[in-house]
Amino acid sequence: MNALISNLDSVLASFWATIRLTVVSAIFALILGTILATMRVAPTPVFRLAGTVYVNTLRNTPLTLVLLFCSLGISNVLKLNFSDDPSVNGYWFAVLGLSAYTSAFVCESLRAGIGTVSLGQAEAARAIGLTFVQSLRLIILPQAFRSVIGPLGSVLIALTKNTTVVIVAGYAEAAYLMSEMIYEGSGTVPIFLGFALGFIVLTLPTGFFFSWLSKRMAVVR
């Protein structure tokens, strides 16, 4: 416990790094996941096939491999970098990997929400002259999002916990600092419990909030 108190500034900074990584990755994952869900229900077979291949590939690939591909494949092999600063570069490659991976789960959650919208509403939209994109944007997606708030909250919680492996992309956050402190012999159990409590503080209120929001925004059918 003394080790946590004496390194409190570093601990708080590491959790702030985790929060920044989670929020930015969640935004990109939500945008990409929405695009993928649109592709998977699109009337064009090529779009449906591309969306299906992407989602099935990413969902069945370990996150560690995705992050390694971003850091080693894109950065080291292709020599494509966001910045000359290693810490900035590591951050954005971590965001890229987490966003790409999480978007597949966002897509499936949202696609399930689209399935809850009655077919009659889509047919009515076509009958009044709306295009596929217009009916999706104005009628289907708003209802789909409201029906999958709970599952999207679970995806966000999983994303928060998945940040613990981004060190393979070269970005240090809370889990990295915990391993460093344990390696230094500062006391394994107190450090582990302290960091576990930190993640509970991040994820538990998130779960309660999305549970409340899903009930409040539930679609009455």
N, C-alpha and C positions, 0 to 999 in steps of 0.2 A: 504493500500500500504506500509505503514511503517513496518507492520508485515512481509511482503514478503522480503523487503530489509534487515531488521535486521536478518532474518533467511535464507538469500540467500544461504549460504553454505549447509544448510539442504535441501532446496528446490532442488538445483542442484544435491545433492547426491541422493535424492529420485527419480528424473527423470533419473539419471544414473542407478539406480536400475531397473526402468521400462524398460529402453533400454536393459540392460543385460538380463532381464527376457524375453523380446520380441524376441530378436535375437536367444537366445539358444532354446527357445520353438519353434520358426519358423523353425529352422534347423531340430529338431527332428520331428516336425509335417510334414515337407516336405518328410523326409525319410519314416516315417510310412505311410503317405498318398499315396506315390508312391507304397509301398508294398501292401496296401489295394486295390489300383486301379488295380494292377496286378492280385490280387486275384479275383477281381470282373469280370474281363474279361478272366480269366483262363478257359481252357477247362475242368478242373476237377470240378465236381459239388460240392464236399465238400468244396473246396477253395472258390467257388462263394458264397455258403451258409454262410460260416464263415465271409467272407467280408461283405456280405449284412446285417447279423445280427449285426455285430459290428457297421457299419456305421449308420444304422437306429436307433440303441439303443442310440449311443452317440449324434446324431443330435437331438434327441427328449428328451434328458435329460438336465435339466438346468445345466449350468456350475457350479453354486454354489454347487449343489449336487455332481458333479464330484470331485470338490476340497475338499468338506467335506469328501467324501469317501477316498480320498488320505490321508488327514491329520488325520481323526479319525479312519477310517476302517483299513488302512494299518499300520499307525504309532501306534495308541493307542490300537487297538484290536489285530492285527497280530504281533505287536512289531517289525516291520521291519523298520529300520531307516537308513538314509544315513550317519548320523553323530551324535555325542553326542552334538554338538553345535546346539541349537534350531534355530538360524538364518539360518545356513547352511541347516539344515533339512527342514525348512520351504521353503527355496528357491527351493530345488530340488523337493519337493512335489508339489510346485506351477508349476514348469516346467513340471512335470509328468502329472498333471491334464490338463494344457493348451495344451500340446502336444497331449495328447490322444483325447481331445475334438476337437481341430482344425484339426487334421489329417483326421477326417471324412469329413470335408468340402473341404480339399485339395483333398481327394480321389474323391469326386463327381465332382469337377472342372476338375481334370485330366481325369476322365472317360469320361466327355463330350468332352475333347480334343481328346481322343482316337477315339471317334465316328466320328470326322471330317476327320480322315485318311481313304482314300478310301479302300474298301475291296480288291480291286485288288492288292494293294501293299502287303497286308498280304498273299494273295494267291501266288503272285510271290515269296515272301520270302520262303514259304513252298516248292514251285516248285524247288527252287535251293538248297534245303536241310537244310535250317535254322530251328532250333528248335523254339518252342514258345517263350522261354526266349530270344534267340538270335534275333529273328525278332522284339520282343518288345524293346529290348535294342538298336539295331542298326538302326531300321527303324521307328517304330511306336512312341515310347516315345519321341525322339527328336522333331518330328513334333508336337506331342500333347502338349509338354511343350511350344513350340513357339506360339501355337494357344490359350493358356489359360494364358498368362502372365498377361493380364488385370484382369481376375477373381482372380488369385492368389494374385495380389496386393490388391484386395478388402479383401481377406481373411487375409492378413497380417495386414491391417488397423484394421479389426475387432479384430484380436488378440491383437493389441496394446491397444485398448479400453477395451478389456476383462481383461486386467491386473488389472483393478480397483477393481476387486472382489477377488483378491488372498489373501486378509487378512484372509479369512476364512480358508486358508491353513497354516496360521501362518507366512506369509511373508509380511513385510511392504514395500510399495513403495509410489509413489506420491499421490495416492488417500488417503492412510492412513494418510500421513502427513497433507494433506489438512483437513481431518476430525478432526485431533488432534488440528490444529491451530484454526479451527472454534469453536471447543469445548472450547478452552481456551478464547474465546471471543475477538479474535484479529481483528475482522471485517469480516463479512460473505461475502459481495459482492466483495470487492477487492480481497480477497483470492480466491474466486470461479473464478473470471474473470482471475486472474493470472495463476491459474492451468489450466483453460480451454484453455488459450492462449498457455501454454506449450504443451498440447496435440495436439493443432492445428499445432504447429511447428513440432511435430513429424509425424503427419499423412498427412498433406497437401502436403509437398514435396514428401512423399512416393507415394501418388496418382499421382502426376504429373510425377514422374520418371517412374512408371510402365505404365502409359498411353503412354509416349514417347517410352519406350522400346517395348511395344506391337506393336506399329506402325512400329518401325524399324525392328523388328524381325518377322513381319507378314509373314506367309507362302503364297506364290503366288500359286493359284490353277487355 
